[in-house]
Amino acid sequence: MDISILYRSTQKYYDRKLEPYNITYAQLPILLFIFEEEGITMQKIVEMGSYDKGTVTKNVKKLESLHYVEIVASKEDKRVKHLYTTYQAKQIIAKIYKIRNDWWNHIIQDIDKKQLKLFEKMYSSMCLKANEYANLDLDELRFYEWRKCALNAYPGYISTVLKVGGCNLRCPGCCKKHLVFLKDEQQTIGIQDVKMYLEQNNSNIQAVSIEGGEIGLHPNLSVFFRWLKEKGFLVKVNTNGMYPQLLEYWISNQWVDFVELDLKGTMEDYPKVSGIHDLDTHPILQTLSILSSKRIDHRFTTTLIKEFHNEEKLIEIAKQLGTEAHWIWYAYNEKEESIQKGLHSFSAQEMRLLKEKVESYVGRIEIKCNR
């Protein structure tokens, strides 16, 4: 098949070009994962790259032996290992990016922009479907927290809340560090236990809310969503909005009934509020566009933090959401699991005063003390 030729040709090119650095095509994406997110864990690479754990472990060990990667035990939990690129790796990373860029420019040189955009869309769709099919065994889907009965997760319905692990952002104000930086030995909840509970309690539980971490890192949720809809459950997802194509796929298949989009701040401030200095906000704008089409029930949330929010910034966000939006403001509460310590919260009175200044720009603002 042509796709196999492309894969083999790509592999041969990279193996030849990377030979002076003793790196193979298999190790390249893992090295880039680490460089682009210093401190990442092996478990997160498994989640983000759809690898098996053994493959990641083997390639990380090889990169360590080449002095390109350093493995550092967490100060908080020695069982958790964080990965960092070494000075030696940083010396060659620009050359590696050039190798990748040269290859891409060569293979697309005869493709016009319109064709390339169509190809990227088709390829993205194929990847989603391939990932879904490869994960048809539901036992591979793992959850990291489970609140079996919740009254406020899905508006108007009794629901069960499941949390996936891993996130593409490192928001300073996030209070779920354990779901962002996954521990190698972190306990998980099997899908069969969830299915059994839902089947036994389907007269009481009406909806299932999937939260994170970030749900967009788990395209294999598609199979679970399909099962939930077959059983008659409503499905709600919480997302940071960085995976609009996957969200659109779920919505178009009518597997998701409600979307909660967590907005961190103004688009201009996203590099700061997300912890990713070079973050591209276009996916978030795409997600906002999908939700504005009114094809699905949705609401927006923001955790208010003095370092990131003020009246002017909140008005800017409100104008972007529009006069029909339901926007929930959460008070920031520092916890042991907070990614960055020392951030400051608004008092209840301060939040009420801000609401008075902002609410004329948006449909409805609701203030809540805890997430």
Buried (B, 14 or more C-beta within 10 A) or exposed (E): EEEEEEEEEBEEBBBEBBEEBEBBBBBBBBBBBBBEBEEBBBBBBBBBBBBEEEBBBBBBEBBBEBEBBBEEEBEEBEEBBBBBBBEEBEEBBEEBEEBBEEBEEEEEEEEEEEEEEEEEEEEEBEBBEEBBEEBEEBEEBBBBBEEEEBEEBBEEBBBBBBBBBBBBBBBBBBBBBBBBBBBBEBEEBEBEEBBEBBEEEEEEBBBBBBBBBBBBBBBBBBBBBBBBBEEEBBBBBBBBBBBBBBBBBBBEEEBBBBBBBBBBBBBEBBBBBBBBEEBEBEBBBBBBEBBBEEEBBBBBBBBBBEBBBEEEBBBBBBEBBEEEBBBBBBBBEBEEEBBBEEBEBBEEEEBEEBBEEBBEBBBEBEBEEEB
